[in-house]
Amino acid sequence: MGRIVHDDRGSASVEWRDAPDDYERPVLSIEGTGAAAPLSIQSEDTFNPYDRAPEGGLGAAPPRVGGKRDLKKLSEWIKLMREMEERKNKGESD
């Protein structure tokens, strides 16, 4: 019903064809689950691949680094450090 074709750059795509009127589609199922096993997402599952823990316990997910940073405090700290460096270069003491 379809075939893989390659364009002039070598990229593959599927070229679909219309099925004949007497064509019966095969029934697909997941092996070992039975015909009526519903798919579900666990509550701790996430769609972010970076937040997912590997299955089988192969390792723990890396811990998150801190919370939000206060950029205003960071800016004040940078200004203070610059002032201290200027004083040091001028030979002033604390």
C-alpha positions as MATLAB code, in Angstrom:
seq = 'MGRIVHDDRGSASVEWRDAPDDYERPVLSIEGTGAAAPLSIQSEDTFNPYDRAPEGGLGAAPPRVGGKRDLKKLSEWIKLMREMEERKNKGESD';
ca = [
       0.000    0.000    0.000;
       3.029    2.213    0.243;
       6.671    2.237   -0.648;
       9.749    4.166    0.384;
      11.079    6.612   -2.204;
      14.159    8.834   -2.105;
      14.352   12.377   -3.440;
      17.353   13.934   -5.220;
      18.975   14.752   -1.842;
      18.629   11.186   -0.578;
      15.850   11.920    1.936;
      13.407    9.046    2.314;
       9.639    9.399    2.350;
       6.650    7.099    1.908;
       4.639    7.123   -1.282;
       1.143    5.868   -0.463;
      -1.119    4.091   -2.921;
      -4.863    3.547   -2.784;
      -5.856    0.100   -1.558;
      -7.898   -2.145   -3.826;
     -11.585   -2.459   -2.936;
     -11.207   -6.088   -1.795;
      -8.166   -5.419    0.428;
      -8.508   -6.360    4.114;
      -6.202   -4.655    6.549;
      -4.347   -6.931    8.977;
      -5.248   -6.481   12.635;
      -2.262   -5.221   14.610;
      -1.828   -5.879   18.326;
       0.905   -5.712   20.934;
       2.277   -9.166   21.674;
       1.789  -10.586   25.153;
      -0.906   -8.119   26.222;
      -4.070   -9.630   24.785;
      -6.452   -7.915   22.441;
      -8.114   -5.530   24.905;
      -5.183   -4.188   26.944;
      -5.549   -0.387   27.111;
      -2.531    1.877   26.914;
      -2.099    4.279   29.798;
       0.328    6.854   31.135;
       1.444    6.592   34.727;
       0.891    9.693   36.835;
       4.633   10.215   37.388;
       5.319    9.929   33.654;
       6.235   13.074   31.813;
       6.548   13.950   28.167;
       9.797   15.855   28.740;
      12.586   13.417   27.768;
      15.044   15.175   30.095;
      12.811   14.553   33.135;
      12.277   10.856   32.445;
      14.110    8.241   34.492;
      15.426    5.276   32.515;
      13.398    2.090   32.818;
      14.892   -0.887   34.583;
      16.666    1.154   37.245;
      19.784    1.719   35.174;
      20.453    4.935   37.032;
      18.786    7.824   38.683;
      17.800   10.999   36.919;
      20.227   13.833   37.586;
      19.123   16.145   40.390;
      17.779   19.545   39.458;
      20.060   22.431   40.265;
      18.493   24.932   42.670;
      15.349   26.881   42.133;
      14.916   30.242   40.475;
      17.748   32.706   40.823;
      17.200   36.258   42.000;
      18.819   38.267   39.210;
      18.498   41.529   41.117;
      20.670   40.156   43.950;
      23.126   38.809   41.390;
      23.372   42.229   39.755;
      24.008   43.887   43.146;
      26.693   41.318   43.950;
      28.437   41.944   40.601;
      28.403   45.711   41.219;
      29.848   45.193   44.707;
      32.627   42.959   43.347;
      33.487   45.513   40.663;
      33.660   48.291   43.263;
      35.926   46.171   45.453;
      38.189   45.442   42.469;
      38.403   49.165   41.604;
      39.303   50.018   45.218;
      41.942   47.303   45.218;
      43.466   48.639   41.986;
      43.543   52.218   43.376;
      45.252   51.008   46.541;
      42.395   51.836   48.885;
      41.755   49.640   51.894;
      38.375   48.234   52.970;
];
